[in-house]
Amino acid sequence: MIERQLGLYVHWPYCAAICPYCDFNVYKARGQDTEPLVSAILADMTYWRDQTGKRPLASLFFGGGTPSLMAPNQVRRIIEHADNLWGFADDFEVSLEANPTDAEAAQFQDLRHAGVERLSLGLQALDDKSLKALGRFHSAQEGLTAARLARTVFPRLSIDLIHTRQDQTIEAWQRELDLALTLSPDHVSPYQLTIEDGTAFARAAARGALRLPDNDQAADFYTLTQTILEQAGFDAYEVSNHAKGAASRSRHNVLYWTSQDWIGLGPGAHGRLGWGTDRRATKAHIRPQAYCEGVSKNGHGIMEDEVLAPDAVRDEFWLMGLRLQDGVVVHNAPGKPLPEDQIQARVRQGLMWQSLTHLGLTAQGRLVADTIIGKLLAGER
C-alpha cells in the first residue's frame, strides 16, 4: 500500500432521542449551544493537518448521532476548513447521516448548498408499528416523503433499513424492500437488528420482553435481501451494503474496509493513520465537554493514542477486508499469512474463493462471515 487515501470522520453526538438499539456515543439534544463543539472540531482539524501533511482528502463523513441536526452553516464551515487545510481529491465525497423527520428534511436544500453530496437517510423501517417499536420519532409517510425529497436534492441517496425485528415476517420485509426500491436510492444498507450491551433493547431482552428471530430465520432475511436487491441491479459490494454500480459505493466506508487512513474528529471518534508497524489508533474524548476542553488545553481532542501491535493491524485488515465482495489483495496483507490449508478447506466447502491475487468470501460464506474470519485469524478449523 504505497499511495494511501485519507478521509475525515466527524462525529456529531447529539440526537433528538436515543434509540433503544443504539450503543453509539450519543447524547440527547437539549437546546444547548453547539458552537463551542464546532469551534473545537475546527481547531482539532488544524492540529491533524500538521500531523498528516498536505494529503488530498478522499472523503468527509458526518456521522453520529444525528448530524442533520447541525445548522447547515456549521456543516459548510467544516467542509470549507477541510478544503483549505488539505484540499480534495478528484473523486472526493461529502456524506452526511440524517433522520427523515419533517424538521430535518426542511434543511436538505441548505445542506446541499453547504456541500453535502451523499445523504445517508435512516429510514430503518417503513411501517409505523415497527418504527414505534424501534423508538423512532418519524412516521413511515414522513420517511417516504423525506426520501423522495432527498432524491431530488442530492447527487447520491443512501438509505438504511433494519431487518430481523421482533415479530417481523419475511413477507412484510419483502414488501418493505419493494417499497424502498420505489424511492430510487443509489445505495441501500440493510442491517440485521442485533442486541448490543448497555442498550434499552438489551435490558428488554434480559427480562424476556424482546425476542428476535433465531439464526435460521435471520439467514432467511439475509438471503431474501440479497436476492431482491440483486434483481433490482444492486451490487452487494459489502456484507450489509449494496450499491447501484461502483460509482455509488460509499467512498468513506470503503476507506475503513480497505484499511486506509482516516482522522476521527468530535466526541468519541476513532481514527487510523499509518501502516504496518506504524499503524496509529486514536480515540477522542468521549463527552462533548471533555472533548472541547481537551482541544482548548492541548490543541487536539485525543484521549487515547497508541501504535497498534502487528497482530492487531493484521486482524483488522482481514476482519474488514473480507467483508468486501471484491475480497482483499493478498500481497497487501500485513503480518503472518492466513493458514493456507484452512483457506483451501473453506474453498472446497464453497465458503471462500481464491485467485492469483485476491482472497474473498463467497455469497454462502458471507452468511457466516464473522465466524469464518474469526476462526481463520485464530488458526482454528
Secondary structure, 3 states (H helix, E strand, C coil): CCCCCEEEEEEECEECCCCCCCCCCCEECCCCCCHHHHHHHHHHHHHHHHHHCCCCEEEEEEEECCHHHCCHHHHHHHHHHHHHHCCEEEEEEEEEEECCCHHHHCCHHHHHHHCCCEEEEEEECCCHHHHHHCCCCCCHHHHHHHHHHHHHHCCEEEEEEEECCCCCCHHHHHHHHHHHHCCCCCEEEEEECCCCCCCHHHHHHHCCCCCCCCHHHHHHHHHHHHHHHHHCCCEEEECCEEECCHHHCCHHHHHHHCCCEEEEECCCCEEEECCHHHCEEEEECCCHHHHHHHHHHHCCCEEEEEECCHHHHHHHHHHHHCCECCCEEHHHCCCCCCCHHHHHHHHHCCCEEECCCEEEECHHHHCCHHHHHHHHHHCCC
